[in-house]
Amino acid sequence: MRIVMPLFDFANESEEEVQFLNGAYAVRRNDLTENDPRIDLPGISQVDRKFISNEQWALVAQDPDLNRYAEEVNLLLLSFKIFTLGKLFIKFRICDTDTSLCRIIKDRMGYIPSNASTKLITRKQLQEVAIGFDRLLEIYGTNSDSNRTHNAIFFLYAAYFNTAHALSFFALLFIVLEALFSKDQGGSATKTICERVSAFLERRERCTYPEIEKLYQIRSELVHGRRLASDANENLAVAHELEFVVSECMKKILTDRLYCLYNDPTKREEYFETLT
């Protein structure tokens, strides 16, 4: 049994198929055509058929665990977001052997538009996505007992489902940073988070203390009413800057398996104290 999920706004620079989780999932050439009987499903219009047939690539689940595959697919898509900042999403799940597994996905991961172009995803990025996916599964498995890392992923995932408004996206991304970098005890979080995030990312361009502090100030202005919440273009730019910072943090945490530190609050605090 296989479930085919056409990938929208996905451009594979390498033109190669790639497997994830030992072949349980794969990005393959999309073999669904406009008049394919497999997509003769209630709710799929002729326009949908055309869109499906136009997409060159699909995410394919091969003999998946039906109790887990939807969550695993979402974590794989989240890994794509983290490591590529891509626009890709799925809208349909199509199974040629069991129509009860076919779905039109109403709630899907989105993005805050920055330009009209679709990003080319490189072979190197696909390899990073595969590693990130394995790590996300590990966090949700037995190797992480930390509410902080679980919650960070939960709110990051929620952010990509709340992209109708840039500032909703912005607010949820800040919760991700606070889950990962705040201290356990109370007190002012602004200085702590700005210091820890900038040090964690080695104060690289777009991730320096002043740049992160500026984003935090905007958050405070929104919370305290000094800035009007709106869909103005300036807020789109702010959301993109914070998305970049959060994605860089998540890349490092996943690639280097630093989430293991979060199982021991004392070790986590010692790590950040050393950095700063």
C-alpha positions as CSV (number, residue, x, y, z in Angstrom):
1,M,0.0,0.0,0.0
2,R,1.2,3.5,-0.8
3,I,-0.1,6.9,-0.1
4,V,0.8,9.6,-2.6
5,M,0.9,13.3,-1.5
6,P,1.7,15.7,-4.4
7,L,4.2,18.4,-3.3
8,F,3.1,21.9,-4.1
9,D,5.6,24.7,-4.5
10,F,8.5,22.2,-4.4
11,A,11.5,22.5,-6.7
12,N,14.1,19.8,-6.5
13,E,17.4,21.2,-7.9
14,S,19.1,17.8,-8.0
15,E,16.2,16.1,-9.9
16,E,16.9,13.0,-7.8
17,E,14.5,11.0,-5.7
18,V,15.3,10.8,-2.0
19,Q,14.3,8.5,0.8
20,F,13.6,9.1,4.4
21,L,13.3,6.8,7.4
22,N,14.8,3.8,5.6
23,G,12.5,4.2,2.7
24,A,9.2,4.5,4.7
25,Y,8.9,7.9,3.0
26,A,10.3,9.2,-0.2
27,V,10.2,12.2,-2.5
28,R,9.5,10.7,-5.9
29,R,8.4,11.8,-9.3
30,N,4.6,12.5,-9.3
31,D,2.9,9.9,-11.5
32,L,-0.6,11.3,-11.1
33,T,-2.2,12.6,-14.3
34,E,-5.1,14.9,-14.8
35,N,-7.5,12.1,-15.7
36,D,-6.0,9.5,-13.4
37,P,-8.9,7.4,-11.9
38,R,-7.0,7.4,-8.5
39,I,-8.0,11.0,-8.0
40,D,-11.7,10.5,-8.9
41,L,-12.6,11.5,-5.3
42,P,-15.5,13.6,-3.9
43,G,-14.4,17.2,-3.5
44,I,-11.6,17.1,-6.1
45,S,-12.5,19.5,-8.9
46,Q,-11.2,19.6,-12.4
47,V,-9.0,22.5,-11.4
48,D,-7.6,20.4,-8.5
49,R,-6.9,17.6,-11.0
50,K,-4.9,20.1,-13.2
51,F,-2.9,21.4,-10.2
52,I,-2.1,17.8,-9.1
53,S,-0.9,16.8,-12.6
54,N,1.2,19.9,-12.9
55,E,3.3,19.1,-9.8
56,Q,6.5,17.2,-10.7
57,W,7.1,15.7,-7.3
58,A,5.2,13.8,-4.6
59,L,5.8,12.6,-1.1
60,V,5.1,8.9,-1.0
61,A,4.4,6.8,2.2
62,Q,5.1,3.1,1.5
63,D,3.2,0.7,3.8
64,P,3.0,3.2,6.6
65,D,1.7,2.6,10.1
66,L,-1.7,4.1,9.7
67,N,-1.8,5.2,13.4
68,R,1.4,7.3,13.0
69,Y,2.0,8.2,9.4
70,A,0.0,11.5,9.4
71,E,2.1,12.8,12.4
72,E,5.3,11.6,10.8
73,V,4.5,13.3,7.5
74,N,3.8,16.5,9.4
75,L,7.2,16.2,11.2
76,L,8.9,15.6,7.8
77,L,7.3,18.7,6.4
78,L,8.4,20.6,9.5
79,S,11.9,19.5,8.8
80,F,11.6,20.9,5.3
81,K,10.5,24.2,6.8
82,I,13.4,24.3,9.2
83,F,16.2,23.4,6.8
84,T,15.0,25.1,3.6
85,L,12.5,27.8,4.7
86,G,10.6,26.4,1.7
87,K,7.0,27.1,0.6
88,L,6.2,23.5,0.0
89,F,3.0,22.0,1.3
90,I,0.6,19.0,0.6
91,K,-3.1,19.3,-0.1
92,F,-4.1,15.7,-0.9
93,R,-3.5,12.2,0.3
94,I,-4.3,9.7,-2.4
95,C,-4.2,5.9,-1.9
96,D,-4.8,3.7,-5.0
97,T,-5.7,0.6,-3.0
98,D,-7.9,2.0,-0.2
99,T,-10.1,5.0,-0.9
100,S,-10.9,5.4,2.8
101,L,-7.4,6.7,3.2
102,C,-7.8,9.4,0.6
103,R,-8.0,12.9,2.1
104,I,-8.4,16.5,1.0
105,I,-6.3,18.4,3.6
106,K,-8.1,21.5,4.8
107,D,-5.6,22.6,7.4
108,R,-2.2,22.7,5.8
109,M,1.2,24.2,6.6
110,G,1.6,27.6,5.0
111,Y,4.2,30.3,4.8
112,I,4.6,34.1,5.1
113,P,5.1,35.3,1.5
114,S,8.3,37.1,0.8
115,N,8.4,36.8,-3.0
116,A,6.6,35.0,-5.8
117,S,9.4,32.5,-6.6
118,T,9.7,28.9,-5.4
119,K,13.0,28.1,-3.8
120,L,15.2,25.5,-5.3
121,I,16.0,22.8,-2.8
122,T,19.5,21.4,-3.1
123,R,20.7,17.8,-2.6
124,K,22.6,19.0,0.5
125,Q,19.5,20.5,1.9
126,L,17.6,17.3,1.3
127,Q,20.2,15.4,3.2
128,E,19.9,17.9,6.1
129,V,16.1,17.5,6.0
130,A,16.5,13.7,6.3
131,I,18.7,14.1,9.4
132,G,16.4,16.7,10.9
133,F,13.4,14.4,10.4
134,D,15.2,11.5,12.2
135,R,16.0,13.9,15.1
136,L,12.4,15.2,15.3
137,L,11.2,11.6,15.5
138,E,13.7,11.0,18.2
139,I,12.5,14.0,20.3
140,Y,9.0,12.6,20.1
141,G,10.2,9.1,21.0
142,T,11.9,7.8,24.0
143,N,15.1,9.8,23.9
144,S,13.7,13.1,25.1
145,D,11.9,13.7,28.4
146,S,11.9,17.5,28.0
147,N,8.7,19.5,27.9
148,R,10.8,22.4,26.6
149,T,11.9,20.7,23.3
150,H,8.5,19.1,22.8
151,N,6.7,22.4,23.3
152,A,9.2,24.3,21.1
153,I,8.3,21.9,18.2
154,F,4.6,22.1,19.0
155,F,4.6,25.9,18.8
156,L,6.8,25.9,15.7
157,Y,4.4,23.6,14.0
158,A,1.5,25.7,15.1
159,A,3.2,28.8,13.7
160,Y,3.2,27.4,10.2
161,F,-0.5,26.7,10.6
162,N,-1.1,30.4,11.6
163,T,0.4,32.1,8.6
164,A,-2.7,34.0,7.7
165,H,-1.4,36.9,9.8
166,A,2.3,37.7,10.0
167,L,2.1,38.8,13.6
168,S,0.4,35.6,14.8
169,F,3.4,33.8,13.2
170,F,5.8,36.2,14.9
171,A,4.2,35.6,18.3
172,L,4.3,31.9,18.1
173,L,7.9,31.9,16.9
174,F,8.9,33.9,20.0
175,I,7.2,31.2,22.2
176,V,9.6,28.8,20.5
177,L,12.6,30.8,21.5
178,E,11.4,31.3,25.0
179,A,10.8,27.5,25.4
180,L,14.3,26.8,24.3
181,F,16.3,29.6,25.9
182,S,14.6,31.0,28.9
183,K,15.8,30.2,32.5
184,D,13.8,27.9,34.8
185,Q,13.5,30.6,37.5
186,G,11.4,33.8,37.1
187,G,12.7,37.3,36.3
188,S,13.3,39.3,33.2
189,A,13.6,37.1,30.1
190,T,14.6,39.6,27.5
191,K,18.3,40.0,28.3
192,T,18.7,36.3,28.9
193,I,17.1,35.2,25.7
194,C,18.9,37.8,23.5
195,E,22.2,36.8,25.1
196,R,21.7,33.1,24.8
197,V,20.3,33.1,21.2
198,S,23.1,35.4,19.9
199,A,25.8,33.4,21.6
200,F,24.3,30.1,20.6
201,L,24.3,31.3,16.9
202,E,27.9,32.6,17.3
203,R,26.7,36.2,16.8
204,R,26.6,35.7,13.1
205,E,24.9,38.1,10.7
206,R,21.2,38.6,11.4
207,C,21.7,36.9,14.7
208,T,23.6,39.4,16.8
209,Y,22.4,40.6,20.2
210,P,21.2,44.0,18.9
211,E,19.3,42.4,16.1
212,I,17.5,39.9,18.3
213,E,16.9,42.6,20.9
214,K,15.2,44.7,18.3
215,L,12.9,41.8,17.5
216,Y,12.2,41.4,21.2
217,Q,11.4,45.1,21.5
218,I,8.8,44.8,18.7
219,R,7.2,41.9,20.6
220,S,7.0,44.0,23.7
221,E,5.6,46.9,21.8
222,L,2.8,44.6,20.4
223,V,2.1,43.1,23.8
224,H,1.9,46.5,25.6
225,G,0.0,48.3,22.8
226,R,2.8,50.6,21.7
227,R,2.6,49.1,18.2
228,L,-0.6,48.4,16.3
229,A,-1.1,44.8,15.3
230,S,-1.7,44.8,11.5
231,D,-0.8,43.1,8.3
232,A,1.5,45.9,7.2
233,N,4.5,45.0,5.0
234,E,6.9,46.0,7.7
235,N,5.5,43.2,9.9
236,L,6.1,40.7,7.1
237,A,9.8,41.7,7.1
238,V,9.9,41.3,10.9
239,A,8.3,37.9,10.8
240,H,10.9,36.7,8.2
241,E,13.8,37.9,10.3
242,L,12.5,36.0,13.3
243,E,11.8,32.9,11.2
244,F,15.4,33.0,10.1
245,V,16.7,33.2,13.7
246,V,14.4,30.4,14.9
247,S,15.3,28.1,11.9
248,E,19.0,28.6,12.6
249,C,18.5,27.7,16.2
250,M,16.5,24.6,15.3
251,K,19.0,23.5,12.7
252,K,21.8,23.5,15.3
253,I,19.7,21.8,18.0
254,L,18.6,19.0,15.7
255,T,21.9,18.5,13.8
256,D,24.1,18.4,16.9
257,R,21.5,16.6,19.0
258,L,21.7,19.3,21.6
259,Y,18.1,18.6,22.6
260,C,19.6,15.8,24.7
261,L,20.9,18.5,27.1
262,Y,17.3,19.4,27.8
263,N,16.7,16.1,29.6
264,D,18.8,17.5,32.5
265,P,17.9,21.1,33.5
266,T,21.2,21.5,35.3
267,K,23.3,20.5,32.3
268,R,21.2,22.8,30.1
269,E,21.8,25.8,32.3
270,E,25.5,25.0,32.6
271,Y,25.7,24.8,28.8
272,F,24.1,28.2,28.3
273,E,26.1,29.8,31.1
274,T,29.3,28.6,29.4
275,L,28.2,30.2,26.1
276,T,27.4,33.5,27.6
